[in-house]
Amino acid sequence: MTRVAVRPEMLRWAVERAGLVPDDLQARFTKFPEWLEGEVHPTLKQLENFAKVVHVPIGYLFLPEPPEEALPIPDFRTLEGRQLAQPSPNLLEMIYACQERQSWYADFARLYQDPELDFVGSSTLQTSPEAVARKIRTTLGFSVEERRDCGTWTDALRMFNRQADQAGILVMTSGVVFSNNKRPLDVDEFRGFALVDRSAPLVFINGSDSKSAQMFTLAHELAHIWLGASALSNASAAPLAGFRREEVWCNKVAAELLAPLAAVRAELLEDEALEHTLSRLARHFKVSTLVILRRLLDAGALDRARFNTAWRSEIQRLREIKQKSGGGGDFYRTTLSRVSHRFTRALVVSTLEGQTLYRDAFRMLGVKKTETFNNLGREVGVMM
C-alpha cells in the first residue's frame, strides 16, 4: 500500500480553512490523529477523499506552507466596521465559478457581435444616487406599480431578476455551492457580489437570505454595475457611517430604486402606528421593513433616536421569525435561477452548435445528465 508524505501543518490548515475541527474528521478517517502527529501518512486515495471533504484542491496539500488565498475581487464587506476574516472555501468557489461563467459568456457575446452595454460604468460616486436609481429603473422597466401588483415578494423578486436579465445582466442566485445542499452559503459572510464586464455584467445573490433581503442585494449590486466596480458586499439597508464610500453610495441608490422617497412620502398616513406603516409599505413596495425604516428616516418621518430604537427592535423581530425555506421548489426553475436564464440559453445554443463541449456545459450549469441538460434547453426555449 503506497502512502504519501504530507505535512501535518497542511492538514491542520485545510481543516481550519473548512471551518472544522479535527474531531469532525476522525469518524471518517480513523487514523487522522496519527496523520496530524506525523506518525502515519495517508494513502493517496485517503488524501483525495480528505481533500474532497475539506473542499481544498489536493495539490495544495503538497505545498510547503499554506497558500495566500486573497479574494479575486475587492472586498467591501464589513462586520461592525471591521474587515472580515479569511474567506471560506464556499465563497471562493462561487466567485471562481461565476468568473468562469462570465468569461465564457463574454466570449460568446463577442462571437455573436452583441453590442457592449453602455450602462456598465456609466456613473461615478459624484453622480447623485437619485439620478442613478432613475437610470436603472428606466433601463430595466422597473416600476413601483408593477411590484405593488405582485402577489408575493417571491413574484416581485422573480420579476426584478427577469428585467435585469432582459437588460443583459447575468443574475445568479443560490444558497448553496453549485447544487450541493450540504454546502450552504453563509449570509453572515456575504450577501452578494458584482463582477463588472461591459459584455457580461454579473450579479450573484446569496439565496440563503430572505426574498425581501435579496431584493435589496440585487438593487445594491446593480448600483455596483452602474458604478463599474466589481465588489463583494454585505449589503444592508442601514444608513451606513464610517463604511466604504462606495457601499454608502450603493446603499443610497438601492434604497431609492426600491422605494423612491417621493413615493414613500405620498403613502404616509397621519397618526398611523409605526408597526402598521412598516407592514403596509413593505407590502406595497415589496421590500423589507428595514428598507422602509431607512426611507422613513430619509423622509424625516422618524428622528435618529426613534429610528435607532425601531431598527434594533425590527432586527430582533426578524431574527425571531426567520423561517427555513420550505422545499426546493421546481428543480429547473431553481437551476435557471442559480445560473441565470440568459447564461443557460447561450450555453445550450453554443453546445448544440458544437462550440462548447458537453462536459464543460454540464460543469458550468452544475448538472450531470444529458436529460437534465435537454430539459433546461426546453425551459429556455432552445429545444423542442
LINZI-V90659 format. One record per residue. RES is the residue in one small letter. SS is DSSP state (hx for helix, st for strand, lp for the rest). Layout:
RES & SS
RES & SS
This chain:
m & lp
t & lp
r & st
v & lp
a & lp
v & lp
r & lp
p & hx
e & hx
m & hx
l & hx
r & hx
w & hx
a & hx
v & hx
e & hx
r & hx
a & lp
g & lp
l & lp
v & lp
p & lp
d & hx
d & hx
l & hx
q & hx
a & lp
r & lp
f & lp
t & lp
k & lp
f & hx
p & hx
e & hx
w & hx
l & hx
e & hx
g & lp
e & lp
v & lp
h & lp
p & lp
t & st
l & hx
k & hx
q & hx
l & hx
e & hx
n & hx
f & hx
a & hx
k & hx
v & hx
v & hx
h & lp
v & lp
p & lp
i & hx
g & hx
y & hx
l & hx
f & hx
l & lp
p & lp
e & lp
p & lp
p & lp
e & lp
e & lp
a & lp
l & lp
p & lp
i & lp
p & lp
d & st
f & lp
r & lp
t & lp
l & st
e & lp
g & lp
r & st
q & lp
l & lp
a & lp
q & lp
p & lp
s & lp
p & hx
n & hx
l & hx
l & hx
e & hx
m & hx
i & hx
y & hx
a & hx
c & hx
q & hx
e & hx
r & hx
q & hx
s & hx
w & hx
y & hx
a & hx
d & hx
f & hx
a & hx
r & hx
l & hx
y & lp
q & lp
d & lp
p & lp
e & lp
l & lp
d & lp
f & lp
v & lp
g & lp
s & lp
s & lp
t & lp
l & lp
q & lp
t & lp
s & lp
p & hx
e & hx
a & hx
v & hx
a & hx
r & hx
k & hx
i & hx
r & hx
t & hx
t & hx
l & hx
g & lp
f & lp
s & lp
v & hx
e & hx
e & hx
r & hx
r & hx
d & hx
c & lp
g & lp
t & lp
w & hx
t & hx
d & hx
a & hx
l & hx
r & hx
m & hx
f & hx
n & hx
r & hx
q & hx
a & hx
d & hx
q & hx
a & lp
g & lp
i & lp
l & st
v & st
m & st
t & st
s & st
g & lp
v & st
v & st
f & lp
s & lp
n & st
n & st
k & st
r & st
p & st
l & lp
d & lp
v & lp
d & lp
e & lp
f & lp
r & lp
g & st
f & st
a & st
l & st
v & lp
d & lp
r & lp
s & lp
a & lp
p & lp
l & st
v & st
f & st
i & st
n & st
g & lp
s & lp
d & lp
s & lp
k & hx
s & hx
a & hx
q & hx
m & hx
f & hx
t & hx
l & hx
a & hx
h & hx
e & hx
l & hx
a & hx
h & hx
i & hx
w & hx
l & hx
g & lp
a & lp
s & lp
a & st
l & st
s & st
n & lp
a & lp
s & lp
a & lp
a & lp
p & lp
l & lp
a & lp
g & lp
f & lp
r & lp
r & hx
e & hx
e & hx
v & hx
w & hx
c & hx
n & hx
k & hx
v & hx
a & hx
a & hx
e & hx
l & hx
l & hx
a & lp
p & lp
l & hx
a & hx
a & hx
v & hx
r & hx
a & hx
e & hx
l & lp
l & lp
e & lp
d & lp
e & lp
a & lp
l & hx
e & hx
h & hx
t & hx
l & hx
s & hx
r & hx
l & hx
a & hx
r & hx
h & hx
f & hx
k & lp
v & lp
s & lp
t & hx
l & hx
v & hx
i & hx
l & hx
r & hx
r & hx
l & hx
l & hx
d & hx
a & lp
g & lp
a & lp
l & lp
d & lp
r & hx
a & hx
r & hx
f & hx
n & hx
t & hx
a & hx
w & hx
r & hx
s & hx
e & hx
i & hx
q & hx
r & hx
l & hx
r & hx
e & hx
i & hx
k & lp
q & lp
k & lp
s & lp
g & lp
g & lp
g & lp
g & lp
d & lp
f & hx
y & hx
r & hx
t & hx
t & hx
l & hx
s & hx
r & hx
v & hx
s & lp
h & hx
r & hx
f & hx
t & hx
r & hx
a & hx
l & hx
v & hx
v & hx
s & hx
t & hx
l & hx
e & lp
g & lp
q & lp
t & lp
l & lp
y & hx
r & hx
d & hx
a & hx
f & hx
r & hx
m & hx
l & hx
g & lp
v & lp
k & lp
k & lp
t & hx
e & hx
t & hx
f & hx
n & hx
n & hx
l & hx
g & hx
r & hx
e & hx
v & lp
g & lp
v & lp
m & lp
m & lp
